Amino acid sequence: MSFRIGFGIDFHQLTEGRPLWIGGVKVPAGKGALGHSDADVLLHAICDALLGAAALGDIGTHFPDTSEEFRDIDSKILLQQTIRLVGEAGYTVENIDSTVCLEEPRIKPFVGQMQEVIAGILSIGENAVSIKATTTEKMGFVGRGEGIAACATALITSRNR
Ligand SMILES: [Zn+2]
């Protein structure tokens, strides 16, 4: 059995007039994330962590933001495609850990739903999907409400390597 770890990080601007998708869940908020897709910062960080663990490049390689195919796409589809690539490379996911950096709103009430969505796509238990949240104590672009960031790590295993 071989174990591999991957790391992902993502950022999006926050702007009025956009929905705020985090972890596959629409979070009620005054501002939403700007991006080519639905701009789900957490799902993007998880995609990059999974791709990184399998050394399969990054989200921009597989789902370029210059492609019309991916305009306003539901990032749950990107995560589905990512886990398919990781599976084809011979790996299964053990667990995900993640942190969302956001000044407001508080996402804690939605974390259970996010875990359910992500665990469902990855076919792992909800207790294998950790989602934490932090503010940046009013500092920097996150603190000023200009943007949102997320980091994720993923552990994947293979029996064949
Ligand atoms: Zn992104």
Backbone and ligand atoms as CSV (ligand in chain L), in Angstrom:
chain,resi,resn,atom,element,x,y,z
A,1,MET,N,N,0.856,-1.203,0.000
A,1,MET,CA,C,0.000,0.000,0.000
A,1,MET,C,C,0.882,1.240,0.000
A,2,SER,N,N,0.612,2.158,-0.913
A,2,SER,CA,C,1.360,3.416,-0.881
A,2,SER,C,C,0.419,4.571,-0.547
A,3,PHE,N,N,0.968,5.524,0.159
A,3,PHE,CA,C,0.211,6.698,0.611
A,3,PHE,C,C,0.782,7.941,-0.051
A,4,ARG,N,N,-0.082,8.807,-0.506
A,4,ARG,CA,C,0.379,10.066,-1.099
A,4,ARG,C,C,-0.482,11.202,-0.575
A,5,ILE,N,N,0.172,12.335,-0.343
A,5,ILE,CA,C,-0.547,13.501,0.182
A,5,ILE,C,C,-0.518,14.611,-0.857
A,6,GLY,N,N,-1.573,15.393,-0.900
A,6,GLY,CA,C,-1.628,16.521,-1.827
A,6,GLY,C,C,-2.154,17.756,-1.130
A,7,PHE,N,N,-1.784,18.894,-1.681
A,7,PHE,CA,C,-2.178,20.184,-1.104
A,7,PHE,C,C,-2.814,21.051,-2.186
A,8,GLY,N,N,-3.846,21.787,-1.839
A,8,GLY,CA,C,-4.460,22.721,-2.791
A,8,GLY,C,C,-4.809,24.023,-2.115
A,9,ILE,N,N,-4.707,25.097,-2.875
A,9,ILE,CA,C,-5.071,26.425,-2.351
A,9,ILE,C,C,-5.778,27.190,-3.464
A,10,ASP,N,N,-6.775,27.990,-3.091
A,10,ASP,CA,C,-7.508,28.746,-4.114
A,10,ASP,C,C,-8.000,30.069,-3.528
A,11,PHE,N,N,-8.182,31.031,-4.404
A,11,PHE,CA,C,-8.642,32.371,-4.019
A,11,PHE,C,C,-9.679,32.864,-5.021
A,12,HIS,N,N,-10.649,33.600,-4.545
A,12,HIS,CA,C,-11.561,34.305,-5.456
A,12,HIS,C,C,-11.905,35.667,-4.886
A,13,GLN,N,N,-12.141,36.621,-5.802
A,13,GLN,CA,C,-12.649,37.921,-5.377
A,13,GLN,C,C,-14.109,37.773,-4.958
A,14,LEU,N,N,-14.529,38.622,-4.024
A,14,LEU,CA,C,-15.942,38.684,-3.646
A,14,LEU,C,C,-16.549,39.938,-4.244
A,15,THR,N,N,-17.752,39.790,-4.777
A,15,THR,CA,C,-18.401,40.924,-5.422
A,15,THR,C,C,-19.913,40.818,-5.259
A,16,GLU,N,N,-20.573,41.954,-5.312
A,16,GLU,CA,C,-22.035,41.943,-5.218
A,16,GLU,C,C,-22.629,41.379,-6.502
A,17,GLY,N,N,-23.814,40.765,-6.376
A,17,GLY,CA,C,-24.508,40.264,-7.559
A,17,GLY,C,C,-24.084,38.878,-7.993
A,18,ARG,N,N,-23.297,38.180,-7.160
A,18,ARG,CA,C,-22.926,36.794,-7.467
A,18,ARG,C,C,-23.342,35.912,-6.291
A,19,PRO,N,N,-23.740,34.658,-6.542
A,19,PRO,CA,C,-24.018,33.746,-5.424
A,19,PRO,C,C,-22.710,33.297,-4.770
A,20,LEU,N,N,-22.786,32.921,-3.511
A,20,LEU,CA,C,-21.587,32.441,-2.810
A,20,LEU,C,C,-21.680,30.927,-2.626
A,21,TRP,N,N,-20.989,30.205,-3.514
A,21,TRP,CA,C,-20.937,28.748,-3.423
A,21,TRP,C,C,-19.688,28.362,-2.653
A,22,ILE,N,N,-19.867,27.579,-1.594
A,22,ILE,CA,C,-18.727,27.056,-0.835
A,22,ILE,C,C,-18.999,25.588,-0.538
A,23,GLY,N,N,-18.092,24.725,-0.950
A,23,GLY,CA,C,-18.244,23.294,-0.671
A,23,GLY,C,C,-19.499,22.700,-1.277
A,24,GLY,N,N,-19.931,23.246,-2.423
A,24,GLY,CA,C,-21.103,22.707,-3.109
A,24,GLY,C,C,-22.420,23.174,-2.527
A,25,VAL,N,N,-22.349,24.134,-1.594
A,25,VAL,CA,C,-23.555,24.640,-0.933
A,25,VAL,C,C,-23.652,26.148,-1.182
A,26,LYS,N,N,-24.852,26.614,-1.514
A,26,LYS,CA,C,-25.079,28.049,-1.726
A,26,LYS,C,C,-25.294,28.698,-0.372
A,27,VAL,N,N,-24.346,29.536,0.025
A,27,VAL,CA,C,-24.383,30.164,1.341
A,27,VAL,C,C,-24.990,31.569,1.210
A,28,PRO,N,N,-26.058,31.877,1.953
A,28,PRO,CA,C,-26.634,33.218,1.876
A,28,PRO,C,C,-25.605,34.267,2.311
A,29,ALA,N,N,-25.373,35.259,1.443
A,29,ALA,CA,C,-24.348,36.267,1.743
A,29,ALA,C,C,-24.604,37.510,0.898
A,30,GLY,N,N,-24.068,38.622,1.333
A,30,GLY,CA,C,-24.215,39.869,0.591
A,30,GLY,C,C,-23.396,39.891,-0.678
A,31,LYS,N,N,-22.261,39.191,-0.650
A,31,LYS,CA,C,-21.369,39.127,-1.807
A,31,LYS,C,C,-21.107,37.688,-2.183
A,32,GLY,N,N,-20.850,37.455,-3.466
A,32,GLY,CA,C,-20.512,36.121,-3.933
A,32,GLY,C,C,-19.136,36.120,-4.569
A,33,ALA,N,N,-18.668,34.936,-4.929
A,33,ALA,CA,C,-17.324,34.808,-5.479
A,33,ALA,C,C,-17.341,34.957,-6.992
A,34,LEU,N,N,-16.346,35.703,-7.461
A,34,LEU,CA,C,-16.219,35.989,-8.888
A,34,LEU,C,C,-15.300,34.943,-9.518
A,35,GLY,N,N,-15.717,34.419,-10.668
A,35,GLY,CA,C,-14.865,33.439,-11.345
A,35,GLY,C,C,-15.508,32.958,-12.621
A,36,HIS,N,N,-14.748,32.199,-13.378
A,36,HIS,CA,C,-15.223,31.679,-14.662
A,36,HIS,C,C,-16.295,30.606,-14.445
A,37,SER,N,N,-16.055,29.762,-13.435
A,37,SER,CA,C,-17.024,28.732,-13.057
A,37,SER,C,C,-17.954,29.333,-12.005
A,38,ASP,N,N,-18.563,28.485,-11.168
A,38,ASP,CA,C,-19.361,29.021,-10.061
A,38,ASP,C,C,-18.471,29.550,-8.928
A,39,ALA,N,N,-17.152,29.445,-9.118
A,39,ALA,CA,C,-16.156,30.043,-8.211
A,39,ALA,C,C,-16.224,29.469,-6.790
A,40,ASP,N,N,-16.447,28.160,-6.704
A,40,ASP,CA,C,-16.499,27.486,-5.393
A,40,ASP,C,C,-15.074,27.235,-4.902
A,41,VAL,N,N,-14.618,28.137,-4.050
A,41,VAL,CA,C,-13.212,28.149,-3.618
A,41,VAL,C,C,-12.815,26.852,-2.901
A,42,LEU,N,N,-13.730,26.293,-2.129
A,42,LEU,CA,C,-13.398,25.089,-1.366
A,42,LEU,C,C,-13.298,23.867,-2.291
A,43,LEU,N,N,-14.264,23.730,-3.193
A,43,LEU,CA,C,-14.190,22.586,-4.112
A,43,LEU,C,C,-12.953,22.695,-5.009
A,44,HIS,N,N,-12.586,23.907,-5.387
A,44,HIS,CA,C,-11.393,24.071,-6.222
A,44,HIS,C,C,-10.133,23.680,-5.452
A,45,ALA,N,N,-10.044,24.075,-4.186
A,45,ALA,CA,C,-8.875,23.707,-3.375
A,45,ALA,C,C,-8.816,22.186,-3.202
A,46,ILE,N,N,-9.970,21.551,-3.032
A,46,ILE,CA,C,-9.999,20.091,-2.873
A,46,ILE,C,C,-9.602,19.404,-4.184
A,47,CYS,N,N,-10.085,19.913,-5.318
A,47,CYS,CA,C,-9.673,19.361,-6.623
A,47,CYS,C,C,-8.154,19.421,-6.753
A,48,ASP,N,N,-7.571,20.559,-6.419
A,48,ASP,CA,C,-6.122,20.714,-6.552
A,48,ASP,C,C,-5.368,19.795,-5.585
A,49,ALA,N,N,-5.904,19.600,-4.389
A,49,ALA,CA,C,-5.259,18.697,-3.430
A,49,ALA,C,C,-5.263,17.264,-3.971
A,50,LEU,N,N,-6.388,16.854,-4.549
A,50,LEU,CA,C,-6.504,15.487,-5.087
A,50,LEU,C,C,-5.598,15.304,-6.305
A,51,LEU,N,N,-5.640,16.293,-7.219
A,51,LEU,CA,C,-4.780,16.210,-8.402
A,51,LEU,C,C,-3.315,16.238,-7.993
A,52,GLY,N,N,-3.001,17.073,-7.013
A,52,GLY,CA,C,-1.618,17.174,-6.534
A,52,GLY,C,C,-1.136,15.867,-5.921
A,53,ALA,N,N,-1.988,15.219,-5.144
A,53,ALA,CA,C,-1.603,13.961,-4.505
A,53,ALA,C,C,-1.250,12.904,-5.550
A,54,ALA,N,N,-1.972,12.927,-6.673
A,54,ALA,CA,C,-1.728,11.948,-7.743
A,54,ALA,C,C,-0.727,12.474,-8.781
A,55,ALA,N,N,-0.186,13.675,-8.540
A,55,ALA,CA,C,0.750,14.323,-9.489
A,55,ALA,C,C,0.122,14.394,-10.886
A,56,LEU,N,N,-1.122,14.840,-10.930
A,56,LEU,CA,C,-1.849,14.933,-12.205
A,56,LEU,C,C,-2.026,16.385,-12.657
A,57,GLY,N,N,-1.145,17.267,-12.197
A,57,GLY,CA,C,-1.267,18.659,-12.615
A,57,GLY,C,C,-2.206,19.418,-11.700
A,58,ASP,N,N,-2.850,20.449,-12.247
A,58,ASP,CA,C,-3.747,21.233,-11.402
A,58,ASP,C,C,-5.071,21.489,-12.115
A,59,ILE,N,N,-5.952,22.147,-11.423
A,59,ILE,CA,C,-7.317,22.353,-11.911
A,59,ILE,C,C,-7.320,23.150,-13.217
A,60,GLY,N,N,-6.369,24.082,-13.342
A,60,GLY,CA,C,-6.281,24.891,-14.553
A,60,GLY,C,C,-5.869,24.076,-15.778
A,61,THR,N,N,-5.108,23.005,-15.544
A,61,THR,CA,C,-4.682,22.117,-16.632
A,61,THR,C,C,-5.877,21.370,-17.205
A,62,HIS,N,N,-6.710,20.858,-16.299
A,62,HIS,CA,C,-7.819,19.992,-16.718
A,62,HIS,C,C,-9.082,20.769,-17.084
A,63,PHE,N,N,-9.284,21.912,-16.430
A,63,PHE,CA,C,-10.509,22.686,-16.635
A,63,PHE,C,C,-10.152,24.154,-16.877
A,64,PRO,N,N,-9.567,24.475,-18.036
A,64,PRO,CA,C,-9.051,25.833,-18.271
A,64,PRO,C,C,-10.149,26.904,-18.219
A,65,ASP,N,N,-9.817,28.050,-17.595
A,65,ASP,CA,C,-10.821,29.109,-17.458
A,65,ASP,C,C,-10.975,29.916,-18.753
A,66,THR,N,N,-10.290,29.462,-19.801
A,66,THR,CA,C,-10.479,30.077,-21.121
A,66,THR,C,C,-11.500,29.279,-21.938
A,67,SER,N,N,-11.944,28.119,-21.388
A,67,SER,CA,C,-12.844,27.242,-22.136
A,67,SER,C,C,-14.307,27.572,-21.859
A,68,GLU,N,N,-15.080,27.727,-22.917
A,68,GLU,CA,C,-16.524,27.987,-22.779
A,68,GLU,C,C,-17.226,26.823,-22.073
A,69,GLU,N,N,-16.646,25.628,-22.248
A,69,GLU,CA,C,-17.219,24.423,-21.641
A,69,GLU,C,C,-17.381,24.577,-20.122
A,70,PHE,N,N,-16.476,25.352,-19.522
A,70,PHE,CA,C,-16.463,25.452,-18.067
A,70,PHE,C,C,-17.036,26.772,-17.542
A,71,ARG,N,N,-17.605,27.603,-18.440
A,71,ARG,CA,C,-18.174,28.878,-17.984
A,71,ARG,C,C,-19.375,28.604,-17.062
A,72,ASP,N,N,-19.323,29.223,-15.875
A,72,ASP,CA,C,-20.399,29.107,-14.867
A,72,ASP,C,C,-20.709,27.657,-14.483
A,73,ILE,N,N,-19.755,26.753,-14.745
A,73,ILE,CA,C,-20.000,25.340,-14.450
A,73,ILE,C,C,-20.119,25.124,-12.938
A,74,ASP,N,N,-20.973,24.196,-12.575
A,74,ASP,CA,C,-21.116,23.756,-11.187
A,74,ASP,C,C,-19.815,23.038,-10.811
A,75,SER,N,N,-19.132,23.526,-9.799
A,75,SER,CA,C,-17.836,22.939,-9.442
A,75,SER,C,C,-17.962,21.516,-8.909
A,76,LYS,N,N,-19.176,21.091,-8.556
A,76,LYS,CA,C,-19.359,19.693,-8.161
A,76,LYS,C,C,-19.018,18.785,-9.346
A,77,ILE,N,N,-19.297,19.277,-10.567
A,77,ILE,CA,C,-18.950,18.502,-11.766
A,77,ILE,C,C,-17.423,18.422,-11.909
A,78,LEU,N,N,-16.743,19.513,-11.586
A,78,LEU,CA,C,-15.270,19.494,-11.652
A,78,LEU,C,C,-14.699,18.501,-10.634
A,79,LEU,N,N,-15.307,18.456,-9.441
A,79,LEU,CA,C,-14.834,17.506,-8.432
A,79,LEU,C,C,-15.120,16.067,-8.868
A,80,GLN,N,N,-16.288,15.858,-9.500
A,80,GLN,CA,C,-16.610,14.511,-10.022
A,80,GLN,C,C,-15.579,14.087,-11.066
A,81,GLN,N,N,-15.238,15.011,-11.966
A,81,GLN,CA,C,-14.263,14.676,-13.015
A,81,GLN,C,C,-12.877,14.457,-12.421
A,82,THR,N,N,-12.560,15.236,-11.389
A,82,THR,CA,C,-11.263,15.088,-10.723
A,82,THR,C,C,-11.144,13.718,-10.060
A,83,ILE,N,N,-12.183,13.300,-9.350
A,83,ILE,CA,C,-12.096,12.020,-8.644
A,83,ILE,C,C,-12.068,10.861,-9.633
A,84,ARG,N,N,-12.681,11.068,-10.799
A,84,ARG,CA,C,-12.601,10.041,-11.841
A,84,ARG,C,C,-11.148,9.899,-12.330
A,85,LEU,N,N,-10.477,11.039,-12.561
A,85,LEU,CA,C,-9.070,11.012,-13.000
A,85,LEU,C,C,-8.179,10.341,-11.954
A,86,VAL,N,N,-8.423,10.687,-10.699
A,86,VAL,CA,C,-7.619,10.124,-9.607
A,86,VAL,C,C,-7.866,8.612,-9.503
A,87,GLY,N,N,-9.122,8.225,-9.688
A,87,GLY,CA,C,-9.467,6.798,-9.655
A,87,GLY,C,C,-8.840,6.042,-10.814
A,88,GLU,N,N,-8.853,6.657,-11.990
A,88,GLU,CA,C,-8.250,6.015,-13.170
A,88,GLU,C,C,-6.748,5.835,-12.991
A,89,ALA,N,N,-6.143,6.711,-12.201
A,89,ALA,CA,C,-4.705,6.590,-11.929
A,89,ALA,C,C,-4.429,5.533,-10.852
A,90,GLY,N,N,-5.491,4.914,-10.328
A,90,GLY,CA,C,-5.318,3.790,-9.406
A,90,GLY,C,C,-5.418,4.138,-7.933
A,91,TYR,N,N,-5.938,5.328,-7.636
A,91,TYR,CA,C,-5.956,5.763,-6.236
A,91,TYR,C,C,-7.369,5.830,-5.660
A,92,THR,N,N,-7.459,5.646,-4.366
A,92,THR,CA,C,-8.692,5.934,-3.632
A,92,THR,C,C,-8.392,6.982,-2.561
A,93,VAL,N,N,-9.406,7.757,-2.227
A,93,VAL,CA,C,-9.227,8.849,-1.262
A,93,VAL,C,C,-9.445,8.326,0.151
A,94,GLU,N,N,-8.532,8.673,1.043
A,94,GLU,CA,C,-8.698,8.325,2.455
A,94,GLU,C,C,-9.427,9.439,3.203
A,95,ASN,N,N,-8.901,10.648,3.104
A,95,ASN,CA,C,-9.559,11.766,3.793
A,95,ASN,C,C,-9.122,13.104,3.219
A,96,ILE,N,N,-9.937,14.091,3.526
A,96,ILE,CA,C,-9.707,15.481,3.124
A,96,ILE,C,C,-9.705,16.326,4.394
A,97,ASP,N,N,-8.777,17.261,4.473
A,97,ASP,CA,C,-8.859,18.293,5.516
A,97,ASP,C,C,-8.805,19.639,4.811
A,98,SER,N,N,-9.533,20.597,5.325
A,98,SER,CA,C,-9.582,21.883,4.631
A,98,SER,C,C,-9.886,23.026,5.593
A,99,THR,N,N,-9.535,24.222,5.163
A,99,THR,CA,C,-9.876,25.443,5.897
A,99,THR,C,C,-10.332,26.508,4.898
A,100,VAL,N,N,-11.452,27.128,5.196
A,100,VAL,CA,C,-11.946,28.253,4.399
A,100,VAL,C,C,-11.627,29.534,5.162
A,101,CYS,N,N,-11.043,30.518,4.476
A,101,CYS,CA,C,-10.720,31.809,5.087
A,101,CYS,C,C,-11.693,32.856,4.555
A,102,LEU,N,N,-12.523,33.378,5.452
A,102,LEU,CA,C,-13.602,34.272,5.034
A,102,LEU,C,C,-13.990,35.147,6.228
A,103,GLU,N,N,-14.166,36.437,5.974
A,103,GLU,CA,C,-14.522,37.335,7.088
A,103,GLU,C,C,-15.989,37.160,7.484
A,104,GLU,N,N,-16.881,37.149,6.473
A,104,GLU,CA,C,-18.296,36.904,6.735
A,104,GLU,C,C,-18.981,36.360,5.486
A,105,PRO,N,N,-20.070,35.631,5.596
A,105,PRO,CA,C,-20.749,35.233,6.834
A,105,PRO,C,C,-20.059,34.030,7.494
A,106,ARG,N,N,-20.542,33.679,8.668
A,106,ARG,CA,C,-20.064,32.460,9.348
A,106,ARG,C,C,-20.592,31.257,8.582
A,107,ILE,N,N,-19.718,30.336,8.257
A,107,ILE,CA,C,-20.175,29.193,7.450
A,107,ILE,C,C,-20.485,27.957,8.297
A,108,LYS,N,N,-20.226,28.049,9.584
A,108,LYS,CA,C,-20.403,26.873,10.451
A,108,LYS,C,C,-21.757,26.170,10.272
A,109,PRO,N,N,-22.874,26.934,10.173
A,109,PRO,CA,C,-24.173,26.253,10.025
A,109,PRO,C,C,-24.289,25.419,8.754
A,110,PHE,N,N,-23.408,25.631,7.797
A,110,PHE,CA,C,-23.504,24.950,6.504
A,110,PHE,C,C,-22.479,23.827,6.335
A,111,VAL,N,N,-21.592,23.689,7.325
A,111,VAL,CA,C,-20.491,22.733,7.193
A,111,VAL,C,C,-20.996,21.293,7.052
A,112,GLY,N,N,-22.048,20.946,7.793
A,112,GLY,CA,C,-22.608,19.589,7.702
A,112,GLY,C,C,-23.072,19.267,6.287
A,113,GLN,N,N,-23.769,20.231,5.667
A,113,GLN,CA,C,-24.239,20.044,4.286
A,113,GLN,C,C,-23.056,19.916,3.332
A,114,MET,N,N,-22.036,20.748,3.537
A,114,MET,CA,C,-20.843,20.699,2.670
A,114,MET,C,C,-20.163,19.331,2.772
A,115,GLN,N,N,-20.052,18.835,3.995
A,115,GLN,CA,C,-19.428,17.518,4.203
A,115,GLN,C,C,-20.207,16.434,3.464
A,116,GLU,N,N,-21.540,16.533,3.538
A,116,GLU,CA,C,-22.408,15.552,2.897
A,116,GLU,C,C,-22.206,15.571,1.380
A,117,VAL,N,N,-22.186,16.772,0.805
A,117,VAL,CA,C,-22.020,16.911,-0.646
A,117,VAL,C,C,-20.660,16.346,-1.088
A,118,ILE,N,N,-19.611,16.763,-0.403
A,118,ILE,CA,C,-18.254,16.365,-0.810
A,118,ILE,C,C,-18.037,14.870,-0.590
A,119,ALA,N,N,-18.469,14.366,0.559
A,119,ALA,CA,C,-18.322,12.937,0.847
A,119,ALA,C,C,-19.076,12.102,-0.188
A,120,GLY,N,N,-20.257,12.596,-0.599
A,120,GLY,CA,C,-21.051,11.889,-1.600
A,120,GLY,C,C,-20.317,11.781,-2.928
A,121,ILE,N,N,-19.720,12.883,-3.361
A,121,ILE,CA,C,-19.004,12.882,-4.643
A,121,ILE,C,C,-17.764,11.989,-4.569
A,122,LEU,N,N,-17.078,12.032,-3.430
A,122,LEU,CA,C,-15.822,11.275,-3.300
A,122,LEU,C,C,-16.044,9.833,-2.842
A,123,SER,N,N,-17.294,9.480,-2.535
A,123,SER,CA,C,-17.623,8.135,-2.029
A,123,SER,C,C,-16.811,7.768,-0.797
A,124,ILE,N,N,-16.743,8.708,0.138
A,124,ILE,CA,C,-16.092,8.439,1.424
A,124,ILE,C,C,-17.059,8.877,2.528
A,125,GLY,N,N,-16.738,8.523,3.752
A,125,GLY,CA,C,-17.607,8.893,4.869
A,125,GLY,C,C,-17.529,10.390,5.153
A,126,GLU,N,N,-18.613,10.912,5.707
A,126,GLU,CA,C,-18.603,12.341,6.044
A,126,GLU,C,C,-17.540,12.661,7.095
A,127,ASN,N,N,-17.207,11.655,7.923
A,127,ASN,CA,C,-16.170,11.888,8.932
A,127,ASN,C,C,-14.764,11.884,8.326
A,128,ALA,N,N,-14.679,11.641,7.012
A,128,ALA,CA,C,-13.392,11.721,6.308
A,128,ALA,C,C,-13.251,13.053,5.569
A,129,VAL,N,N,-14.219,13.944,5.776
A,129,VAL,CA,C,-14.171,15.272,5.143
A,129,VAL,C,C,-14.217,16.330,6.245
A,130,SER,N,N,-13.074,16.925,6.505
A,130,SER,CA,C,-12.992,17.957,7.537
A,130,SER,C,C,-13.023,19.338,6.880
A,131,ILE,N,N,-13.894,20.201,7.387
A,131,ILE,CA,C,-13.989,21.570,6.865
A,131,ILE,C,C,-13.916,22.525,8.052
A,132,LYS,N,N,-12.861,23.298,8.086
A,132,LYS,CA,C,-12.695,24.278,9.154
A,132,LYS,C,C,-12.843,25.676,8.559
A,133,ALA,N,N,-13.027,26.655,9.415
A,133,ALA,CA,C,-13.180,28.020,8.912
A,133,ALA,C,C,-12.440,28.975,9.827
A,134,THR,N,N,-11.912,30.028,9.216
A,134,THR,CA,C,-11.263,31.063,10.008
A,134,THR,C,C,-11.471,32.422,9.348
A,135,THR,N,N,-11.454,33.462,10.149
A,135,THR,CA,C,-11.352,34.810,9.587
A,135,THR,C,C,-9.857,35.137,9.567
A,136,THR,N,N,-9.516,36.296,9.071
A,136,THR,CA,C,-8.108,36.721,9.170
A,136,THR,C,C,-7.991,37.917,10.125
A,137,GLU,N,N,-8.926,37.972,11.089
A,137,GLU,CA,C,-8.879,39.026,12.107
A,137,GLU,C,C,-8.861,40.414,11.463
A,138,LYS,N,N,-9.680,40.576,10.409
A,138,LYS,CA,C,-9.838,41.861,9.701
A,138,LYS,C,C,-8.605,42.282,8.902
A,139,MET,N,N,-7.597,41.419,8.825
A,139,MET,CA,C,-6.375,41.794,8.097
A,139,MET,C,C,-6.435,41.334,6.645
A,140,GLY,N,N,-5.834,42.143,5.776
A,140,GLY,CA,C,-5.644,41.756,4.385
A,140,GLY,C,C,-6.920,41.717,3.573
A,141,PHE,N,N,-6.829,41.128,2.366
A,141,PHE,CA,C,-7.985,41.156,1.448
A,141,PHE,C,C,-9.161,40.343,1.968
A,142,VAL,N,N,-8.872,39.278,2.694
A,142,VAL,CA,C,-9.969,38.495,3.278
A,142,VAL,C,C,-10.640,39.309,4.381
A,143,GLY,N,N,-9.834,39.925,5.198
A,143,GLY,CA,C,-10.345,40.714,6.321
A,143,GLY,C,C,-11.190,41.891,5.877
A,144,ARG,N,N,-10.845,42.464,4.719
A,144,ARG,CA,C,-11.605,43.599,4.186
A,144,ARG,C,C,-12.836,43.151,3.396
A,145,GLY,N,N,-13.042,41.836,3.307
A,145,GLY,CA,C,-14.213,41.320,2.579
A,145,GLY,C,C,-14.056,41.392,1.075
A,146,GLU,N,N,-12.811,41.542,0.601
A,146,GLU,CA,C,-12.571,41.644,-0.850
A,146,GLU,C,C,-12.439,40.275,-1.505
A,147,GLY,N,N,-12.144,39.268,-0.670
A,147,GLY,CA,C,-11.911,37.948,-1.256
A,147,GLY,C,C,-12.104,36.821,-0.267
A,148,ILE,N,N,-12.037,35.623,-0.822
A,148,ILE,CA,C,-12.189,34.396,-0.043
A,148,ILE,C,C,-11.059,33.463,-0.457
A,149,ALA,N,N,-10.578,32.667,0.488
A,149,ALA,CA,C,-9.502,31.720,0.194
A,149,ALA,C,C,-9.834,30.382,0.838
A,150,ALA,N,N,-9.271,29.323,0.292
A,150,ALA,CA,C,-9.419,28.004,0.913
A,150,ALA,C,C,-8.160,27.191,0.671
A,151,CYS,N,N,-7.817,26.364,1.652
A,151,CYS,CA,C,-6.697,25.428,1.548
A,151,CYS,C,C,-7.247,24.031,1.830
A,152,ALA,N,N,-6.675,23.036,1.167
A,152,ALA,CA,C,-7.110,21.657,1.423
A,152,ALA,C,C,-5.928,20.703,1.304
A,153,THR,N,N,-5.981,19.643,2.067
A,153,THR,CA,C,-5.037,18.543,1.888
A,153,THR,C,C,-5.853,17.269,1.652
A,154,ALA,N,N,-5.261,16.363,0.891
A,154,ALA,CA,C,-5.928,15.098,0.602
A,154,ALA,C,C,-4.914,13.968,0.768
A,155,LEU,N,N,-5.356,12.864,1.362
A,155,LEU,CA,C,-4.532,11.655,1.418
A,155,LEU,C,C,-5.169,10.618,0.511
A,156,ILE,N,N,-4.362,10.098,-0.400
A,156,ILE,CA,C,-4.854,9.050,-1.305
A,156,ILE,C,C,-3.961,7.827,-1.170
A,157,THR,N,N,-4.515,6.665,-1.473
A,157,THR,CA,C,-3.749,5.429,-1.350
A,157,THR,C,C,-3.888,4.602,-2.623
A,158,SER,N,N,-2.900,3.751,-2.829
A,158,SER,CA,C,-2.939,2.825,-3.949
A,158,SER,C,C,-2.381,1.490,-3.486
A,159,ARG,N,N,-3.013,0.426,-3.945
A,159,ARG,CA,C,-2.502,-0.912,-3.605
A,159,ARG,C,C,-1.435,-1.376,-4.572
A,160,ASN,N,N,-1.348,-0.689,-5.719
A,160,ASN,CA,C,-0.514,-1.215,-6.805
A,160,ASN,C,C,0.889,-0.620,-6.889
A,161,ARG,N,N,1.213,0.352,-6.015
A,161,ARG,CA,C,2.493,1.018,-6.176
A,161,ARG,C,C,3.412,0.745,-5.000
L,1,ZN,ZN,ZN,-11.210,28.682,-7.910
